[in-house]
Amino acid sequence: MPGMNEEEPKGILRPGWSAAVGDYAIAGGWVGGGNVLVVGDAAGGIYGFEGTSGETRWERLGIHAGGMLAMAIQPGGAMFATSGQDGRVLIWNAEDGQVIQTIELESGWVENVAWSSDGKWLAASLSRRVHVFGIDGQEVWQSDDHPSTVSTIAWVGADELATACYGRVSFFAASSGETLQQLEWQGSLVSMVLSPDGNVVACGSQDNSVHFWRRSSGEDSAMHGYPGKPSSLSFDDKGVLLATSGGEDVTVWSFQGDGPEGTRPGVLEFHIKPVTALTFAGRGRRLASGARDGGVVVWSLQGSGEGVPVGAALVGDGTRLPDIVSDLAWRPDDRGLAALDASGGVTYWRVMDR
């Protein structure tokens, strides 16, 4: 798909709209079935954009002193949560940009927030502990100290919370905080994703590898040879394909049959700088990748992990050079794709079948 240096998107990506926030756009997501795209920036600003036009619906500046660190969209609801360097977690109404609940934790950086799949539990991590709150913002439980700072968290449906830190992945009961399982491996785990059924947990490691466990058997394995840290991981909706970053190429492992052990992964070559963001569409085998070159590519994949690019574009509105892609978000109906970048840009494309 030539012409990546041209302004117009190619293939199934069609022009949509662009907007800007005040600083490095860190994270974003769709609320209300795609009516509103909410975006947070490094300066602590939170913005709500109309999904169809990109017009600013509301903006709140300097909300998190020192900067925002994480954002999580409530599944099936109209709320989202943010956390920052100020030791606070805020629960928002996305329609009007008003704070519904303010959760004050101890001083420090709240680096991760995540909603359970039913939207009833909200987890947040600060240093070595994880805290779980009800939808009313009241704390339900907090963990004991992990061996090191919690690097990432993820929910297994509505019943379990997974946390990763140096040398360990832990699973806790959602309602009580009881430790259900611990998986150990000596290494610094920097990213984590779980298969939709919760059986496979994969983590990117500081040593440029991807380590994964099958929880049902306790068996583990590792994929080595990445040029850099696999900081972005994504499973498809069936839990068959695991897409991983770690260099200029996207490496896709297939869990079909006896895989991925003993099999060769699919290698998707297009970007000219390291991949920084990966996300599968909500349904099917379309994968979106973004990179330090400002490029966004949509891939159509096979069950083996092999694939071809079916859409490509550069972030921005053509008035500035493309910058690092920091986050990607498919619209809930998979008919649109938004990209955030390090210059504070927000770019939206319509996704059209050929």
The 8 nearest C-alpha neighbors of each residue, nearest first, counted from 0:
[[1, 2, 308, 3, 9, 311, 310, 309],
 [2, 0, 3, 4, 9, 5, 311, 269],
 [1, 3, 4, 5, 0, 9, 6, 7],
 [4, 2, 5, 1, 312, 311, 313, 0],
 [5, 3, 2, 6, 313, 1, 312, 7],
 [4, 6, 2, 3, 7, 8, 313, 312],
 [7, 5, 317, 8, 4, 313, 312, 3],
 [6, 8, 5, 9, 312, 14, 13, 313],
 [9, 7, 312, 12, 311, 13, 6, 14],
 [8, 10, 311, 310, 12, 312, 11, 7],
 [11, 9, 310, 309, 12, 311, 8, 353],
 [10, 12, 351, 310, 350, 352, 309, 353],
 [13, 11, 350, 310, 10, 8, 9, 348],
 [12, 14, 349, 348, 8, 350, 11, 15],
 [15, 13, 348, 349, 16, 8, 12, 7],
 [14, 16, 348, 347, 349, 13, 17, 346],
 [15, 17, 347, 53, 346, 52, 14, 348],
 [18, 16, 346, 345, 347, 316, 53, 315],
 [19, 17, 345, 344, 53, 346, 16, 20],
 [18, 20, 344, 343, 345, 21, 17, 342],
 [19, 21, 343, 22, 344, 24, 40, 18],
 [20, 22, 343, 19, 40, 44, 23, 42],
 [21, 23, 343, 40, 41, 20, 42, 24],
 [22, 24, 341, 343, 41, 40, 342, 25],
 [25, 23, 40, 343, 340, 339, 341, 39],
 [26, 24, 40, 39, 23, 325, 41, 326],
 [27, 25, 39, 38, 326, 24, 70, 69],
 [28, 26, 38, 37, 39, 70, 36, 328],
 [27, 29, 37, 36, 328, 72, 30, 38],
 [30, 28, 36, 33, 35, 330, 37, 31],
 [29, 31, 35, 33, 32, 77, 36, 34],
 [32, 30, 34, 33, 77, 35, 76, 29],
 [31, 33, 30, 34, 331, 29, 330, 332],
 [32, 34, 29, 31, 35, 30, 330, 50],
 [35, 33, 50, 31, 32, 49, 30, 36],
 [36, 34, 50, 49, 30, 48, 33, 29],
 [35, 37, 29, 48, 28, 47, 50, 30],
 [38, 36, 47, 27, 46, 28, 35, 48],
 [39, 37, 27, 46, 45, 26, 47, 36],
 [38, 40, 45, 26, 44, 25, 24, 27],
 [41, 39, 24, 25, 23, 44, 22, 42],
 [40, 42, 66, 23, 67, 43, 22, 25],
 [43, 41, 66, 40, 44, 22, 61, 67],
 [44, 42, 66, 67, 63, 61, 62, 41],
 [43, 45, 60, 61, 40, 59, 39, 42],
 [46, 44, 39, 59, 38, 58, 60, 43],
 [47, 45, 58, 38, 37, 57, 59, 39],
 [46, 48, 37, 57, 56, 36, 55, 35],
 [49, 47, 55, 36, 53, 56, 54, 35],
 [50, 48, 53, 35, 54, 52, 51, 56],
 [49, 51, 34, 35, 36, 53, 33, 52],
 [50, 52, 49, 53, 34, 15, 16, 54],
 [51, 53, 54, 49, 50, 16, 15, 48],
 [54, 52, 49, 48, 50, 16, 51, 55],
 [55, 53, 49, 52, 48, 56, 18, 50],
 [56, 54, 48, 57, 47, 49, 53, 58],
 [55, 57, 48, 47, 49, 54, 58, 95],
 [58, 56, 47, 55, 46, 96, 95, 59],
 [57, 59, 46, 45, 47, 60, 96, 56],
 [60, 58, 45, 44, 46, 62, 61, 57],
 [59, 61, 44, 62, 45, 43, 58, 42],
 [62, 60, 43, 44, 63, 64, 42, 59],
 [61, 63, 43, 60, 44, 64, 59, 45],
 [64, 62, 43, 66, 83, 67, 61, 85],
 [65, 63, 85, 66, 62, 61, 43, 84],
 [64, 66, 84, 63, 85, 42, 43, 67],
 [67, 65, 43, 42, 41, 63, 64, 83],
 [66, 68, 83, 43, 41, 63, 82, 69],
 [69, 67, 83, 110, 82, 66, 84, 109],
 [68, 70, 82, 111, 81, 67, 110, 112],
 [71, 69, 81, 80, 26, 112, 82, 27],
 [70, 72, 80, 113, 79, 112, 73, 81],
 [73, 71, 79, 74, 28, 80, 78, 70],
 [72, 74, 79, 118, 76, 78, 114, 75],
 [75, 73, 118, 76, 116, 72, 117, 114],
 [76, 74, 73, 118, 77, 31, 117, 32],
 [77, 75, 73, 74, 78, 31, 30, 118],
 [76, 78, 31, 93, 30, 92, 73, 79],
 [79, 77, 92, 91, 73, 93, 76, 72],
 [78, 80, 72, 73, 91, 71, 90, 93],
 [79, 81, 90, 71, 89, 70, 91, 72],
 [80, 82, 70, 89, 69, 88, 71, 90],
 [83, 81, 88, 69, 109, 68, 87, 67],
 [84, 82, 67, 68, 85, 109, 63, 66],
 [83, 85, 108, 65, 86, 66, 107, 109],
 [84, 86, 83, 64, 87, 63, 107, 108],
 [87, 85, 106, 107, 104, 108, 84, 109],
 [88, 86, 103, 85, 102, 104, 82, 83],
 [87, 89, 82, 102, 81, 101, 103, 90],
 [90, 88, 101, 81, 80, 100, 102, 91],
 [91, 89, 80, 100, 99, 79, 98, 101],
 [92, 90, 98, 99, 79, 78, 97, 93],
 [91, 93, 78, 97, 96, 94, 95, 77],
 [92, 94, 96, 78, 95, 77, 91, 79],
 [95, 93, 92, 96, 77, 35, 47, 31],
 [94, 96, 97, 93, 92, 57, 56, 47],
 [97, 95, 93, 92, 94, 57, 91, 98],
 [96, 98, 92, 95, 91, 99, 93, 94],
 [97, 99, 91, 100, 90, 92, 89, 96],
 [100, 98, 91, 90, 97, 92, 101, 89],
 [101, 99, 90, 98, 89, 136, 102, 91],
 [102, 100, 89, 88, 103, 90, 99, 87],
 [103, 101, 88, 87, 89, 104, 100, 136],
 [102, 104, 87, 101, 86, 88, 105, 106],
 [105, 103, 86, 87, 102, 106, 88, 107],
 [104, 106, 86, 107, 103, 87, 125, 85],
 [107, 105, 86, 104, 85, 108, 84, 87],
 [106, 108, 86, 84, 105, 85, 109, 125],
 [107, 109, 84, 86, 110, 125, 83, 85],
 [110, 108, 125, 83, 86, 82, 124, 111],
 [109, 111, 68, 108, 124, 69, 125, 83],
 [112, 110, 124, 123, 69, 109, 151, 152],
 [113, 111, 123, 122, 71, 69, 70, 124],
 [112, 114, 122, 71, 121, 153, 123, 115],
 [115, 113, 121, 118, 120, 73, 122, 116],
 [114, 116, 157, 118, 120, 117, 154, 156],
 [115, 117, 156, 157, 118, 74, 114, 154],
 [118, 116, 115, 119, 157, 74, 156, 75],
 [117, 119, 115, 73, 74, 116, 114, 120],
 [120, 118, 134, 117, 133, 115, 121, 114],
 [119, 121, 133, 115, 114, 132, 118, 134],
 [122, 120, 114, 132, 131, 113, 133, 115],
 [123, 121, 131, 113, 112, 130, 132, 114],
 [122, 124, 112, 130, 111, 129, 131, 113],
 [125, 123, 129, 111, 109, 128, 110, 130],
 [124, 126, 109, 128, 108, 127, 110, 129],
 [125, 127, 148, 128, 149, 124, 108, 107],
 [128, 126, 148, 145, 144, 149, 147, 125],
 [129, 127, 144, 142, 125, 126, 124, 143],
 [128, 130, 124, 142, 123, 141, 125, 131],
 [131, 129, 141, 123, 122, 140, 124, 142],
 [132, 130, 122, 140, 121, 139, 138, 141],
 [133, 131, 138, 121, 139, 137, 136, 120],
 [132, 134, 120, 135, 136, 137, 119, 121],
 [133, 135, 119, 136, 120, 132, 121, 137],
 [136, 134, 133, 137, 100, 132, 138, 99],
 [135, 137, 133, 134, 132, 100, 138, 102],
 [138, 136, 132, 133, 135, 139, 134, 102],
 [137, 139, 132, 140, 131, 136, 133, 130],
 [140, 138, 132, 131, 137, 133, 141, 174],
 [141, 139, 131, 138, 130, 176, 175, 142],
 [142, 140, 130, 129, 131, 143, 128, 176],
 [141, 143, 129, 128, 144, 130, 176, 140],
 [142, 144, 128, 145, 141, 127, 129, 146],
 [143, 145, 127, 128, 142, 146, 147, 129],
 [144, 146, 127, 147, 128, 143, 148, 149],
 [147, 145, 144, 165, 127, 148, 164, 166],
 [148, 146, 145, 127, 164, 165, 149, 126],
 [149, 147, 127, 126, 164, 150, 145, 146],
 [148, 150, 164, 127, 163, 151, 126, 147],
 [149, 151, 164, 163, 189, 148, 188, 152],
 [150, 152, 163, 149, 162, 190, 111, 191],
 [153, 151, 162, 161, 163, 111, 113, 154],
 [154, 152, 161, 160, 113, 162, 155, 151],
 [155, 153, 160, 115, 156, 161, 159, 157],
 [156, 154, 159, 197, 160, 157, 158, 153],
 [155, 157, 116, 154, 158, 115, 159, 117],
 [156, 158, 115, 116, 117, 159, 155, 154],
 [159, 157, 173, 156, 172, 155, 160, 174],
 [160, 158, 172, 173, 155, 171, 154, 157],
 [159, 161, 154, 171, 170, 155, 153, 173],
 [160, 162, 170, 153, 169, 152, 154, 171],
 [163, 161, 152, 169, 168, 151, 153, 170],
 [164, 162, 168, 151, 150, 149, 167, 152],
 [163, 165, 149, 150, 167, 147, 188, 148],
 [164, 166, 187, 188, 167, 186, 147, 163],
 [165, 167, 185, 184, 186, 183, 187, 164],
 [168, 166, 183, 164, 182, 165, 163, 184],
 [167, 169, 163, 182, 162, 181, 183, 164],
 [170, 168, 181, 162, 161, 180, 167, 182],
 [169, 171, 161, 180, 179, 160, 178, 159],
 [172, 170, 178, 160, 176, 177, 179, 159],
 [173, 171, 159, 176, 177, 175, 174, 158],
 [174, 172, 159, 158, 175, 176, 160, 171],
 [173, 175, 172, 176, 139, 158, 140, 177],
 [176, 174, 177, 172, 173, 140, 139, 171],
 [175, 177, 172, 171, 173, 140, 174, 178],
 [178, 176, 172, 171, 175, 179, 173, 174],
 [177, 179, 171, 170, 180, 176, 172, 169],
 [180, 178, 171, 170, 177, 172, 181, 169],
 [181, 179, 170, 169, 178, 182, 171, 168],
 [180, 182, 169, 168, 170, 183, 167, 179],
 [183, 181, 168, 167, 169, 180, 184, 212],
 [182, 184, 167, 166, 181, 168, 185, 169],
 [183, 185, 166, 186, 167, 182, 165, 168],
 [186, 184, 166, 183, 187, 165, 167, 188],
 [185, 187, 166, 165, 184, 188, 204, 205],
 [186, 188, 165, 205, 204, 166, 189, 164],
 [187, 189, 204, 165, 203, 164, 190, 202],
 [188, 190, 204, 203, 150, 230, 187, 205],
 [191, 189, 203, 202, 230, 188, 151, 231],
 [192, 190, 202, 201, 203, 151, 232, 193],
 [191, 193, 201, 200, 232, 233, 202, 194],
 [194, 192, 200, 197, 199, 201, 195, 191],
 [193, 195, 238, 197, 199, 196, 234, 198],
 [196, 194, 197, 238, 193, 236, 237, 155],
 [197, 195, 194, 198, 238, 155, 199, 193],
 [196, 198, 194, 195, 155, 193, 199, 200],
 [197, 199, 214, 196, 213, 215, 194, 200],
 [200, 198, 213, 194, 212, 193, 197, 214],
 [201, 199, 193, 211, 212, 192, 194, 198],
 [200, 202, 211, 192, 191, 210, 193, 199],
 [203, 201, 191, 190, 210, 209, 188, 211],
 [202, 204, 209, 229, 190, 189, 188, 230],
 [205, 203, 188, 206, 208, 189, 187, 207],
 [204, 206, 187, 207, 228, 188, 189, 203],
 [205, 207, 204, 208, 228, 186, 187, 227],
 [208, 206, 228, 227, 225, 205, 204, 229],
 [207, 209, 223, 204, 222, 206, 203, 225],
 [210, 208, 203, 222, 202, 221, 204, 211],
 [211, 209, 221, 202, 201, 220, 208, 203],
 [212, 210, 201, 200, 220, 219, 202, 221],
 [211, 213, 219, 200, 218, 199, 214, 217],
 [214, 212, 199, 218, 217, 215, 198, 216],
 [213, 215, 217, 198, 216, 212, 199, 218],
 [214, 216, 213, 217, 198, 218, 199, 212],
 [217, 215, 218, 214, 213, 212, 219, 198],
 [216, 218, 214, 213, 215, 212, 219, 182],
 [219, 217, 216, 213, 212, 220, 214, 215],
 [220, 218, 212, 211, 213, 217, 221, 210],
 [219, 221, 211, 210, 212, 218, 222, 260],
 [222, 220, 210, 209, 211, 223, 208, 219],
 [221, 223, 209, 208, 210, 220, 224, 225],
 [224, 222, 208, 225, 221, 209, 207, 206],
 [223, 225, 226, 208, 207, 222, 227, 245],
 [224, 226, 207, 227, 245, 223, 208, 246],
 [227, 225, 246, 245, 224, 207, 228, 247],
 [228, 226, 245, 207, 225, 246, 229, 206],
 [227, 229, 207, 245, 230, 205, 204, 203],
 [230, 228, 245, 244, 203, 231, 243, 227],
 [229, 231, 190, 228, 203, 189, 244, 232],
 [232, 230, 244, 229, 276, 277, 243, 275],
 [233, 231, 243, 242, 192, 277, 244, 230],
 [232, 234, 242, 278, 241, 277, 192, 279],
 [235, 233, 241, 238, 240, 194, 242, 236],
 [234, 236, 238, 237, 240, 279, 239, 284],
 [235, 237, 238, 282, 281, 195, 234, 283],
 [238, 236, 239, 235, 195, 240, 234, 194],
 [237, 239, 194, 235, 236, 234, 195, 240],
 [240, 238, 254, 237, 253, 255, 235, 241],
 [241, 239, 253, 235, 234, 252, 238, 254],
 [240, 242, 234, 252, 251, 233, 243, 253],
 [243, 241, 251, 233, 232, 250, 234, 240],
 [244, 242, 232, 250, 249, 231, 251, 229],
 [243, 245, 229, 249, 231, 274, 246, 230],
 [244, 246, 229, 227, 228, 225, 226, 230],
 [247, 245, 273, 248, 226, 227, 244, 274],
 [246, 248, 273, 272, 274, 270, 271, 249],
 [249, 247, 268, 246, 267, 250, 266, 270],
 [250, 248, 267, 244, 266, 243, 251, 242],
 [249, 251, 266, 243, 265, 242, 248, 264],
 [252, 250, 242, 265, 304, 264, 241, 243],
 [253, 251, 264, 241, 240, 304, 259, 242],
 [252, 254, 240, 259, 255, 303, 304, 239],
 [253, 255, 258, 239, 259, 240, 256, 252],
 [256, 254, 253, 258, 239, 257, 302, 259],
 [255, 257, 258, 254, 259, 253, 239, 260],
 [256, 258, 255, 259, 254, 260, 261, 262],
 [259, 257, 254, 260, 255, 256, 253, 262],
 [258, 260, 254, 253, 262, 252, 261, 257],
 [261, 259, 258, 262, 257, 220, 263, 254],
 [260, 262, 259, 258, 263, 257, 264, 222],
 [263, 261, 259, 260, 258, 264, 253, 252],
 [262, 264, 265, 261, 259, 252, 260, 253],
 [265, 263, 252, 251, 304, 266, 250, 262],
 [264, 266, 305, 304, 251, 250, 267, 252],
 [265, 267, 250, 249, 264, 268, 251, 248],
 [266, 268, 249, 248, 250, 265, 306, 269],
 [269, 267, 248, 266, 270, 249, 247, 271],
 [268, 270, 271, 267, 248, 247, 296, 308],
 [271, 269, 272, 247, 268, 248, 290, 294],
 [270, 272, 247, 292, 269, 273, 290, 291],
 [271, 273, 247, 292, 291, 270, 290, 274],
 [274, 272, 247, 246, 290, 291, 275, 245],
 [273, 275, 290, 247, 244, 289, 246, 276],
 [274, 276, 290, 289, 273, 291, 324, 325],
 [277, 275, 289, 288, 326, 231, 274, 325],
 [278, 276, 288, 287, 231, 233, 232, 289],
 [279, 277, 287, 233, 286, 280, 288, 327],
 [280, 278, 286, 235, 285, 287, 281, 233],
 [279, 281, 282, 285, 333, 329, 286, 278],
 [280, 282, 279, 236, 333, 283, 331, 329],
 [283, 281, 280, 236, 284, 235, 333, 285],
 [282, 284, 285, 280, 236, 281, 235, 279],
 [285, 283, 300, 299, 286, 235, 282, 279],
 [284, 286, 299, 298, 280, 279, 283, 300],
 [285, 287, 279, 298, 297, 278, 280, 284],
 [286, 288, 297, 278, 296, 277, 279, 298],
 [289, 287, 277, 296, 295, 276, 297, 286],
 [290, 288, 295, 276, 324, 294, 275, 274],
 [291, 289, 274, 275, 292, 324, 273, 293],
 [290, 292, 323, 272, 293, 273, 324, 274],
 [291, 293, 290, 272, 294, 323, 322, 271],
 [294, 292, 321, 322, 323, 291, 324, 313],
 [293, 295, 313, 292, 289, 290, 312, 314],
 [294, 296, 289, 312, 288, 311, 313, 293],
 [295, 297, 311, 288, 310, 287, 298, 308],
 [298, 296, 287, 310, 286, 309, 308, 311],
 [299, 297, 308, 286, 307, 285, 309, 300],
 [298, 300, 285, 306, 307, 284, 308, 309],
 [301, 299, 306, 284, 305, 304, 298, 285],
 [300, 302, 303, 304, 305, 306, 299, 284],
 [301, 303, 304, 253, 300, 240, 255, 239],
 [302, 304, 301, 253, 305, 265, 264, 255],
 [305, 303, 265, 251, 301, 302, 253, 252],
 [306, 304, 265, 301, 303, 300, 266, 267],
 [307, 305, 300, 299, 301, 298, 304, 267],
 [306, 308, 298, 299, 309, 300, 305, 267],
 [309, 307, 298, 297, 310, 299, 296, 306],
 [310, 308, 10, 298, 297, 11, 307, 299],
 [309, 311, 10, 297, 11, 12, 9, 296],
 [312, 310, 296, 9, 295, 8, 297, 12],
 [313, 311, 8, 295, 294, 9, 3, 296],
 [312, 314, 294, 293, 295, 321, 315, 6],
 [315, 313, 321, 293, 346, 294, 312, 338],
 [316, 314, 317, 321, 346, 344, 313, 319],
 [315, 317, 318, 17, 314, 319, 346, 6],
 [316, 318, 319, 315, 6, 320, 321, 314],
 [317, 319, 316, 320, 315, 321, 6, 314],
 [320, 318, 317, 321, 315, 316, 322, 342],
 [319, 321, 322, 318, 317, 315, 293, 314],
 [322, 320, 293, 314, 315, 313, 319, 292],
 [321, 323, 293, 341, 340, 342, 324, 320],
 [322, 324, 291, 293, 341, 340, 325, 292],
 [325, 323, 340, 289, 290, 293, 339, 326],
 [324, 326, 340, 339, 323, 25, 341, 276],
 [327, 325, 339, 276, 338, 26, 324, 328],
 [328, 326, 338, 337, 339, 276, 278, 329],
 [329, 327, 337, 336, 28, 330, 338, 326],
 [330, 328, 336, 333, 335, 280, 331, 337],
 [329, 331, 335, 333, 332, 33, 336, 334],
 [332, 330, 333, 32, 33, 329, 281, 29],
 [331, 333, 334, 330, 335, 281, 32, 33],
 [334, 332, 330, 331, 335, 329, 280, 281],
 [335, 333, 350, 332, 349, 330, 351, 336],
 [334, 336, 349, 350, 330, 333, 348, 329],
 [337, 335, 329, 348, 347, 328, 330, 349],
 [336, 338, 347, 328, 346, 327, 329, 348],
 [337, 339, 327, 346, 326, 345, 347, 328],
 [340, 338, 345, 326, 325, 24, 344, 324],
 [341, 339, 324, 325, 344, 323, 342, 343],
 [340, 342, 23, 323, 343, 322, 24, 325],
 [343, 341, 23, 344, 340, 322, 22, 24],
 [344, 342, 23, 24, 22, 20, 341, 19],
 [343, 345, 19, 340, 342, 339, 18, 315],
 [344, 346, 339, 18, 17, 19, 338, 343],
 [347, 345, 17, 338, 337, 314, 315, 16],
 [346, 348, 337, 16, 15, 336, 17, 338],
 [349, 347, 15, 14, 336, 13, 335, 12],
 [348, 350, 335, 13, 15, 12, 334, 351],
 [351, 349, 334, 335, 12, 11, 13, 348],
 [350, 352, 11, 349, 353, 12, 334, 13],
 [353, 351, 11, 350, 10, 12, 334, 309],
 [352, 11, 351, 10, 309, 350, 12, 310]]
